[in-house]
Amino acid sequence: MKILVMNCGSSSLKYQLLDMDNGKVLAKGLAERIGINNSFLTHQVEGKDKIKIQKDMKNHKEAIQIVLETLADKEMGILKDMKEIDAVGHRVVHGGEFFTDSVLIDEEVIKKLEACIDLAPLHNPANIEGIKACQQIMPGVPMAAVFDTAFHQTMPDYAYIYPIPYEYYEKYRIRRYGFHGTSHKYVSLRAAEILNRPIEELKIITCHLGNGSSIAAIKGGKSIDTSMGFTPLEGLAMGTRSGNVDPSIITFLMEKEGLTAEEIIEIFNKKSGVYGISGISSDFRDLENAAFNEGNKRATLALKVFAYRVKKTIGSYAAAMGGVDVIVFTAGIGENGPEIREFILEDLEFLGVKLDKEKNKVRGKEEIISTQDSKVKVMFIPTNEEYMIAKDTEKLVKGLK
């Protein structure tokens, strides 16, 4: 079975074509500047060099049409015919309380996605546009929606309810939703496989650490808490996002600086986090270079703030689950930041963590980095959200037969 995975942003479209018989990525690419001048497609077939195709893409429908034509092109593609695509899996950021798992897309599902636009105004409209465009171009091909939020719908009410007037939850569904669910699900399942233990027996803390970062407490294979909340702004200090702050800081700054609501949200989303503290960059590689090679104090402080908040969250999730068996690091920093991982794990010996510093130097591949006698297994696993989306889509499509 060949499955096309689509991830539509406001002006971009990331895709992968996977052969589910062997799990191989046949082709992948990224369409950029959709609806903007000088739009282009970067496309790569497995085993071949990347190619760049400069082509106008006025909207997502045109972008998807170009992607499909490229996939079926005799010279650039991998398919003889577009009909070889058996199903399409769409990444959807927000499913609200409607969806606790991935679903096959029909008109009712699209209505519910539209009802969630208020909860994810930057993401859901593009996701919906991509779905509708695919439906027009590929009529009759089964399509699935795989949600960033669905995995966290197993959280108990006391974990997701905010301590504000309950009427706001009833009226506007203000609650913790959590994000990066596809990544947390994938790495927790993979960790259980690596350890050859049933996930139902494990207490796992998954740390998705990238420009956007979140942590999840996964007990018996189910998310019981996560650091991101109503939006992806809550939680850890991130690349440019503040994470948790005293809400009064918002009104204080609005009054002192004469800022509008839109301006203050822009600051907390795009000018804060490690970028705001360091004044250098949101890229952790730049911060590590400035901190470790140049002795930059603010870069060092930014890294310490980030690591400290991750450490505190790991400790709180161990408490929430009554212990921890496995800690998993994933995403850009989690997979490629040995110094950051060491910062985070320092002083966690009381939990039963013993780090093997030599193993920790490895980057970008699956590795257990705790010592043999460590009570808590620590590992890093490269995330594979596209594969998880394809697997969920395959399962749903097979259920149709």
C-alpha distance (Angstrom), angle and dihedral (degrees) to the residues before:
residue distance angle dihedral
M1 . . .
K2 3.82 . .
I3 3.80 116.2 .
L4 3.79 127.6 -171.9
V5 3.81 114.0 -148.7
M6 3.81 116.4 -154.3
N7 3.80 127.8 -165.3
C8 3.81 110.4 -179.5
G9 3.80 120.8 -165.7
S10 3.79 126.1 -176.8
S11 3.83 92.7 -86.9
S12 3.80 102.0 4.4
L13 3.79 142.1 65.1
K14 3.80 123.0 -157.8
Y15 3.80 117.5 -169.1
Q16 3.80 144.1 175.9
L17 3.78 130.4 -171.4
L18 3.81 111.3 -149.8
D19 3.80 132.4 -170.9
M20 3.80 102.2 -142.7
D21 3.81 92.8 -164.6
N22 3.81 88.8 74.5
G23 3.83 103.4 8.3
K24 3.82 92.3 -117.1
V25 3.80 124.3 151.1
L26 3.81 103.7 -128.3
A27 3.80 95.8 -175.9
K28 3.77 140.1 -12.2
G29 3.75 139.2 -178.3
L30 3.77 152.0 149.8
A31 3.80 130.7 -118.4
E32 3.81 111.1 -155.6
R33 3.80 138.0 -170.9
I34 3.83 93.0 24.6
G35 3.80 107.5 -176.8
I36 3.82 90.4 12.5
N37 3.81 131.3 93.9
N38 3.81 118.3 -86.2
S39 3.80 96.2 24.1
F40 3.80 116.0 177.8
L41 3.79 144.6 177.3
T42 3.80 125.8 -131.2
H43 3.81 108.1 -158.6
Q44 3.79 133.2 179.2
V45 3.79 132.0 -177.1
E46 3.80 115.5 -156.6
G47 3.80 110.7 -87.7
K48 3.81 94.2 13.2
D49 3.79 135.0 93.5
K50 3.79 122.1 -92.6
I51 3.78 116.1 -97.4
K52 3.79 128.9 -157.2
I53 3.78 119.6 -144.2
Q54 3.81 117.0 -166.5
K55 3.80 107.7 -153.1
D56 3.81 137.3 144.3
M57 3.81 112.7 -104.6
K58 3.78 110.2 -177.2
N59 3.80 93.8 179.7
H60 3.81 143.2 -5.9
K61 3.79 92.2 -85.3
E62 3.81 91.0 60.0
A63 3.81 90.8 44.4
I64 3.81 92.2 52.0
Q65 3.80 91.0 46.8
I66 3.82 89.9 53.8
V67 3.82 91.4 47.1
L68 3.81 91.4 52.2
E69 3.81 92.7 45.7
T70 3.81 89.6 50.3
L71 3.81 92.5 49.3
A72 3.82 89.6 53.0
D73 3.82 96.2 40.7
K74 3.83 114.1 121.8
E75 3.80 94.1 -132.5
M76 3.82 104.8 27.3
G77 3.78 101.4 29.3
I78 3.78 142.4 72.5
L79 3.83 102.6 -146.4
K80 3.80 129.1 78.4
D81 3.79 89.6 -153.4
M82 3.81 136.9 4.5
K83 3.80 87.1 -122.2
E84 3.80 87.6 76.0
I85 3.82 87.5 77.0
D86 3.81 104.6 96.1
A87 3.82 98.5 -174.5
V88 3.80 144.3 -8.8
G89 3.80 124.4 -130.8
H90 3.81 115.5 -157.7
R91 3.78 124.3 -158.9
V92 3.81 108.0 -135.6
V93 3.79 118.2 -172.9
H94 3.81 101.8 -154.0
G95 3.78 129.6 32.0
G96 3.80 95.5 161.4
E97 3.80 113.3 -156.2
F98 3.79 91.7 -39.8
F99 3.79 98.0 84.4
T100 3.80 129.3 48.3
D101 3.80 92.8 169.4
S102 3.79 142.8 12.5
V103 3.82 115.0 -66.4
L104 3.79 141.5 -165.6
I105 3.79 108.7 -105.3
D106 3.80 121.5 -113.5
E107 3.80 134.0 149.4
E108 3.82 92.1 -82.0
V109 3.81 91.3 53.7
I110 3.81 91.3 50.5
K111 3.83 90.2 51.5
K112 3.80 89.6 53.7
L113 3.81 91.5 47.8
E114 3.80 88.9 52.6
A115 3.81 88.9 50.8
C116 3.84 87.6 57.9
I117 3.82 94.6 54.8
D118 3.83 91.0 99.6
L119 3.81 88.5 58.1
A120 3.83 94.3 51.1
P121 3.82 108.3 18.6
L122 3.82 93.5 162.9
H123 3.80 96.8 49.3
N124 3.81 115.8 24.3
P125 3.84 97.0 60.3
A126 3.83 90.6 56.9
N127 3.81 91.3 44.4
I128 3.82 90.7 51.9
E129 3.80 92.4 45.7
G130 3.80 89.7 53.8
I131 3.80 92.1 50.1
K132 3.81 93.5 49.6
A133 3.80 91.9 46.7
C134 3.82 91.2 52.1
Q135 3.79 91.1 48.0
Q136 3.82 90.7 54.2
I137 3.81 95.0 45.9
M138 3.82 96.8 38.9
P139 3.82 106.4 33.9
G140 3.77 113.6 -175.1
V141 3.83 95.4 19.6
P142 3.84 109.9 124.1
M143 3.80 114.1 -115.9
A144 3.78 131.3 -164.8
A145 3.80 132.9 -160.7
V146 3.80 115.1 -141.6
F147 3.81 113.1 -168.9
D148 3.80 132.4 -146.1
T149 3.81 87.7 -149.1
A150 3.82 102.7 43.3
F151 3.82 97.8 82.1
H152 3.82 90.2 58.5
Q153 3.82 94.4 52.9
T154 3.82 87.9 94.5
M155 3.83 90.4 71.2
P156 3.82 112.3 119.8
D157 3.79 116.6 -113.7
Y158 3.81 93.1 -108.7
A159 3.82 88.5 59.3
Y160 3.80 97.3 48.5
I161 3.82 103.4 36.0
Y162 3.81 116.1 94.1
P163 3.82 118.5 -139.6
I164 3.81 93.7 -114.3
P165 3.84 126.8 106.6
Y166 3.81 105.9 -51.7
E167 3.80 91.0 -134.8
Y168 3.84 89.1 74.6
Y169 3.77 89.6 60.8
E170 3.80 90.5 48.2
K171 3.82 94.2 46.1
Y172 3.82 102.8 35.6
R173 3.82 104.9 13.4
I174 3.82 91.0 -119.6
R175 3.82 104.2 176.5
R176 3.79 141.2 115.7
Y177 3.80 110.2 -71.0
G178 3.79 103.8 166.0
F179 3.79 127.7 -150.3
H180 3.82 140.9 -140.7
G181 3.81 84.9 58.5
T182 3.81 94.7 148.0
S183 3.81 90.2 54.3
H184 3.82 94.6 46.0
K185 3.80 90.4 48.8
Y186 3.80 94.0 48.7
V187 3.81 97.7 48.4
S188 3.81 93.9 43.6
L189 3.82 91.4 52.6
R190 3.81 90.6 45.0
A191 3.82 91.4 49.5
A192 3.82 90.4 54.9
E193 3.82 89.4 49.4
I194 3.81 92.9 50.2
L195 3.81 91.3 50.1
N196 3.81 90.9 42.9
R197 3.79 91.2 -130.7
P198 3.83 130.6 127.4
I199 3.80 108.8 -99.9
E200 3.82 87.6 -137.4
E201 3.83 88.1 71.0
L202 3.80 97.2 49.0
K203 3.79 136.7 90.7
I204 3.80 105.0 -154.9
I205 3.80 131.6 -177.8
T206 3.80 111.1 -159.9
C207 3.81 119.0 -162.3
H208 3.81 113.7 -161.5
L209 3.79 99.3 -170.9
G210 3.79 118.1 180.0
N211 3.79 136.2 110.5
G212 3.80 82.4 -53.6
S213 3.81 110.6 38.9
S214 3.79 136.0 -169.9
I215 3.79 139.2 163.0
A216 3.80 127.8 -148.0
A217 3.80 133.1 -161.9
I218 3.81 106.8 -142.4
K219 3.80 116.9 -171.0
G220 3.78 118.0 -177.1
G221 3.80 90.6 -12.9
K222 3.82 94.5 -52.9
S223 3.79 128.7 107.2
I224 3.80 109.2 -119.6
D225 3.82 97.2 170.8
T226 3.79 140.6 1.6
S227 3.79 135.9 -174.4
M228 3.81 101.3 -126.1
G229 3.76 113.9 75.7
F230 3.79 140.7 178.3
T231 3.80 85.9 -12.9
P232 3.83 133.8 8.4
L233 3.82 88.1 -98.3
E234 3.81 95.1 81.2
G235 3.78 124.2 85.2
L236 3.79 130.2 25.5
A237 3.78 127.1 27.1
M238 3.82 103.1 -96.9
G239 3.79 139.8 -176.6
T240 3.81 95.9 -69.0
R241 3.83 101.6 -13.8
S242 3.79 121.6 95.3
G243 3.79 98.9 -143.4
N244 3.82 115.2 -161.8
V245 3.80 116.0 7.0
D246 3.79 134.6 156.9
P247 3.85 103.6 -84.4
S248 3.80 89.8 -137.0
I249 3.81 89.1 68.7
I250 3.82 87.1 70.0
T251 3.82 96.1 57.5
F252 3.83 90.9 38.2
L253 3.82 91.7 56.5
M254 3.80 92.8 41.9
E255 3.79 90.0 56.6
K256 3.82 97.0 40.8
E257 3.83 96.4 42.9
G258 3.82 98.8 31.6
L259 3.81 92.1 -122.0
T260 3.79 129.0 166.4
A261 3.81 123.0 -132.2
E262 3.82 89.8 -103.7
E263 3.81 91.9 50.8
I264 3.79 94.4 49.4
I265 3.82 92.3 48.7
E266 3.82 88.2 49.9
I267 3.82 89.4 54.1
F268 3.81 94.2 48.3
N269 3.81 93.4 44.6
K270 3.79 102.9 38.1
K271 3.82 110.2 17.1
S272 3.79 103.6 39.8
G273 3.81 135.8 64.7
V274 3.82 117.7 65.2
Y275 3.81 88.9 -25.0
G276 3.79 91.2 57.5
I277 3.81 93.6 47.3
S278 3.80 97.4 43.0
G279 3.79 99.1 36.8
I280 3.81 85.7 -149.4
S281 3.79 113.2 82.5
S282 3.78 147.1 -35.8
D283 3.81 89.1 -130.3
F284 3.80 109.6 99.7
R285 3.81 91.1 -150.5
D286 3.80 89.4 62.1
L287 3.81 90.6 47.0
E288 3.80 93.2 49.1
N289 3.79 90.5 50.3
A290 3.81 92.0 48.5
A291 3.83 92.8 44.7
F292 3.80 101.9 41.0
N293 3.82 101.9 30.1
E294 3.81 103.3 29.6
G295 3.80 101.3 29.7
N296 3.82 92.6 -126.6
K297 3.82 105.8 176.4
R298 3.80 97.6 -156.0
A299 3.80 92.1 49.2
T300 3.82 88.7 50.4
L301 3.81 90.0 48.7
A302 3.82 91.7 50.0
L303 3.82 91.1 52.8
K304 3.81 91.4 47.0
V305 3.82 92.4 50.0
F306 3.80 89.8 50.1
A307 3.83 94.6 47.1
Y308 3.81 93.4 43.7
R309 3.78 92.8 54.2
V310 3.80 91.5 48.4
K311 3.82 90.0 49.2
K312 3.83 92.3 49.7
T313 3.80 91.4 49.7
I314 3.81 92.3 49.6
G315 3.81 88.8 52.4
S316 3.79 93.4 48.7
Y317 3.81 92.2 48.6
A318 3.79 91.5 50.0
A319 3.81 86.0 54.9
A320 3.82 92.0 47.0
M321 3.82 92.0 53.2
G322 3.80 96.8 38.9
G323 3.79 91.6 -114.3
V324 3.79 140.1 -15.4
D325 3.81 133.0 -110.6
V326 3.79 101.0 -179.0
I327 3.81 137.2 24.0
V328 3.80 114.6 -164.0
F329 3.80 126.7 -166.9
T330 3.81 120.4 -160.0
A331 3.84 144.4 158.1
G332 3.82 125.9 50.5
I333 3.80 100.3 -43.7
G334 3.80 95.6 29.6
E335 3.81 92.0 54.2
N336 3.82 99.9 36.0
G337 3.81 107.0 29.3
P338 3.82 110.9 86.0
E339 3.83 93.1 163.3
I340 3.81 91.7 50.3
R341 3.82 91.3 47.9
E342 3.81 90.0 51.3
F343 3.82 90.6 48.8
I344 3.80 90.2 51.9
L345 3.81 97.0 46.2
E346 3.80 95.3 45.7
D347 3.84 110.9 116.0
L348 3.81 93.8 11.8
E349 3.81 91.2 110.6
F350 3.81 88.7 106.5
L351 3.82 87.4 68.2
G352 3.79 91.0 53.4
V353 3.83 97.4 -96.5
K354 3.81 118.1 146.8
L355 3.80 114.7 175.5
D356 3.81 122.2 -149.6
K357 3.81 99.3 -144.4
E358 3.81 93.9 -162.5
K359 3.81 93.7 53.1
N360 3.80 89.0 45.0
K361 3.83 90.3 64.8
V362 3.81 90.5 71.7
R363 3.82 116.6 101.6
G364 3.78 136.6 -157.7
K365 3.81 103.0 4.2
E366 3.79 137.3 83.3
E367 3.80 109.5 -78.8
I368 3.81 139.1 157.0
I369 3.81 103.4 -135.6
S370 3.79 100.1 -178.8
T371 3.81 122.4 94.1
Q372 3.81 121.6 -98.4
D373 3.82 91.5 -104.8
S374 3.82 95.3 45.2
K375 3.80 109.3 126.7
V376 3.81 89.7 -150.1
K377 3.80 116.0 51.8
V378 3.81 112.7 -135.3
M379 3.79 120.1 -164.9
F380 3.74 143.4 153.8
I381 3.78 122.3 -134.1
P382 3.82 124.5 -175.7
T383 3.78 105.6 -120.8
N384 3.78 120.5 -122.6
E385 3.78 109.4 -167.9
E386 3.81 93.1 163.0
Y387 3.80 91.4 57.0
M388 3.81 90.6 48.4
I389 3.82 90.5 50.6
A390 3.82 90.0 49.1
K391 3.83 92.2 48.4
D392 3.81 92.2 51.0
T393 3.81 90.2 47.1
E394 3.81 91.8 49.1
K395 3.81 91.5 50.8
L396 3.82 92.3 50.5
V397 3.82 94.1 46.0
K398 3.81 92.4 48.2
G399 3.80 86.9 53.4
L400 3.83 88.6 62.5
K401 3.82 92.0 61.9
